[in-house]
Amino acid sequence: MSTTLNQTWFMTQRQLTAILRQPAYLVITLIQPVIWLFLFGSLFRKVVELPGFGTGSYLDYLVPGVVVMSAVSSNMWAGMGTLEEIERGTLNRFLTTPVSRAALMNANVVQQGISTAIQSVVIVLLGKIGGADYPGGIGGLLILVVASIVLGTVFGACSNALGMLVRQRESIIGINSFLLLPLTFLSSAFMAPALMPSWMRHVADFNPINWALVAGRSAMSADPDWGDVLSRGGALLALGVAAVWLSTLSFRSYQKSV
């Protein structure tokens, strides 16, 4: 077990080093969240005046939405990195070494989790600078960040599985582009459920993005509903485990094909 953990951390460091060597990439990954946070926050700030919205500041409402959507949009492209390693032959070379197969798969999940956590913290800090209020304190923010990491794991693991199965960039791009907007707007990321059409609210109940939002927003409120936090968080965790299992199965299938 300790050997697998050590190998996982070694492989994770390798991926983190590759990211740090591309500072432009790090900046670009934060541009979209900043646009969502401050452009949307300014454009829709008066929407809270609508009856039933239920919050005093749109920025307060928007920060969890931006954290969660940033986790989704960044992790959805994890499969592109896996595909690149396949095309360059890097993954095949690792398969000829004694390194644990679990470490090869888990390193990508851990690296994505670390990146998501850092990105989430930066967005929360930017929101605070912009005037957002977090009544739930550090505990509520921590639950939001953990929810975003688990949600990112779901989409990252599924993206890795897709990369190993289809092995075509065009397919990954097409599927991600098709899913991102519907999943975003069929959730409470930018609009309070009370103001959504009833059919959209029902669809949102089955949307994992909305599970993370409900858990995060509830934990960040002055009076958290721990029932919502535990139920949505538990469902999200179960989905994350299933996604990692699916990714592992696809990796085994890839191994048999080389």
N, C-alpha and C positions, 0 to 999 in steps of 0.2 A: 504493500500500500504506500509506504513512504517513498519507494522508488518511483512509483507512478506519479505521486504528487510532485516530487523533485523534477521529473521529466516534464510534467505539465507546466510547471513554473518556468523551466528553461525554454520550452517552446513558446510560452507566453511572452517572455522577455524578448525572444527573437522577433515576434510580431510587433511588439511595442516599439522596439528599436527601429524597425522599418518605418513605422508611422512617424516617429520623432525626427527621422531624416527628411521628412516632407512637411516642413512648417507651413507651407502654403495650403496643404490639405487640411491642417488643423484649423487654420483661419477660415477656410471655405465652409467647413462643417458648422461653424458658428454664425455664418452670415444669414442663413435662412431663419434660424431661431430668433435672431435679433430683429429681422424684418417682421416676423410674426408678432413678436413681443411688442415692439414699439409702433410699427405701422398699423397693425390690426388694433392694438391697444388705443391708439389715437383715433382711428377711423370709426370704431364702434363703441367709444367710451360712453356715449349717451344711451346705449341700448339698455343699460341698467335701470333707466327711468321707466321702461315698459312694465306694466303691472305683472307681477308674478315672476320677475327675473330673480329676485331674492338675494341680491348682494349689493353692497354699497359702492364698490369699485370694480370696473370691468377688468382692470389690470390684476386685481386679486384673483378674479375668476380665470383669467387667461393664463397666468403663470403655470399652473398644473397642466393645462392643455398643451402649452408649448413644450414643456418638459417631456410629456408623454409622446407627442407627435415627433419630436426630435429623436427620441429613442427608436421609434418605429422607422422613420425615414432613413436613419443612418444604418440600422441593422438590416433593413431589407436588402441592402447591397452586399452583405457579407458573402453571398455566393459568388460574386464577381471575383473576390480575392481567392476563393477556393478554386474557381475556374482558371484563374491566372496561374496558380501553382500547378494545376494539372497540365496546362499548356506548356509551361516552362520545364516540366519534368521534375520539379522540386518535390512534389508529393510522392512520386514514384521512387525517387532516390531515398526518401525517408523510410519508405516501406521495405527497403533492403537492409535497414539498420535494426539493431535490437530495441529501438525506442518503443515504448508502449503504444499500442494503437489507440488506447483510451486517451493517452496524452496528446496524440496528434489531433484528436477531435476536440478534447476539452480545452486545449490551449486557445482555440479560436473563440470558444464561448467565454472563457475568462477574459481574454483581451477585449472582446466586445463589451463585456460587463464593466470593465475598468473604464473604457472610453465613454460608455453611457453615463457612468457615475460622475465622471469629471464634467462632462457636458451638462448634466442636470444641475450640478452645483453651480456652474458658471451662470446658467440661465436664472436660477433662484437668486443669485447675487445681483445680477443685472436687474431683475424684477424689483428687488429691494431698493436698489439705487434709484429706480424709476418711481418709487413710492408705494410699492405693493406692501400689504400688511399680512403677516402670517400668525394668526391667533393661536394656532396649534403648537407653536414653538418648534424647537429643534426636533422633538419626537415626531411631530406631524410631517416635517420636512424629510426626516429620515425615511418614514414610511413611503412618502411620495417617490423618493429616489430609489428605494428598494423595488417598488412597484414598476418603475420605469425600467430598471435593470432586468427584472423577470420578464416584462413584456418584450424588451429588446431581445432577450434570450429566445423567446418564442419565435420571433420573426427572423432572428439571425440563424437559428438552427434550421428552420424551414427553408431559408434561403440557401444555406449550405447543402441541404438535401437536394434542393432543386438544381444547384450547380453541378452536383455529382451525377444527377440523373439525366439532365437534358444536355449539359456540356455545350451550350450555345448562349453567347452573350445576348443575342437578340431575343431569345425566349425569356431570359431573366428580366431584361429591360421591359419587354412587353407586359409580362405578368405583374411586375411591380408597378408600372405606370397605370395599369388597369385597376389595381387594388387600392392604391394609396388614397385617392380622392374619395371614393365611396366609403372606405373605412373611416376616413376623417370626418366626413359630414354625417355619417350615420352613427355619430357619437356625440357626447356633450362637450367636445373639445372647445368649441367656440360659442355655443348657444345653450342656454339653460333648458333642461328637459321640459319644463312647464310650458315653454314657448314653441316646442317642436310639434309637428303633426303627430297624432296618436300612433300612426303606423311606424313612424320613424323611432318613436320612443320604444315600441315593442321590438323593433329590429336591434336597437341599441342595447337592449337587455342581453342579447346574445353576442355582442361585439366585445372581444377581449380588450380592445382599446378603451372601451367605456368601463370595463371592470377596473382597470388601472386608475382611470379618472375618478370613479366613485370612491375607491379605496383611498386615493391620495387626497382628494378634496375633503372627504369626511374626516380624515385624520388631521388635516390642517385647520379645521374649523375650531371655534372656541368651545363647542360642545360636541365632540366626536361621537358618531354612531358606530360603536365598535362592532356591532352586528354586521353592518355594511362592510367595514374594513376587513373583518375576518372571512366573511362569505365570498366577497369579490376577490380578496387576496388569495384565499385558498383555491378558488377556481382557477385563478391565473397561475398559481404555482403548479397545480395539477397539469394544466395545459403546457407549461414550460417543460415539465418532466416528460410529457408525451412527445413534445417537439424534439427534445434532445434524443429520446429513444428512436424517433423516426430518422433523425440525422445519422445516428449510429448504424441503423439498418442500411441506410443508403451508402454509408461508407464501406460496410462489409460487402455490399453488392458491387461497389466500385473495385474493391480489392480482388474480387473474383474475376473481374473483367480485364485485369491487367496481367 
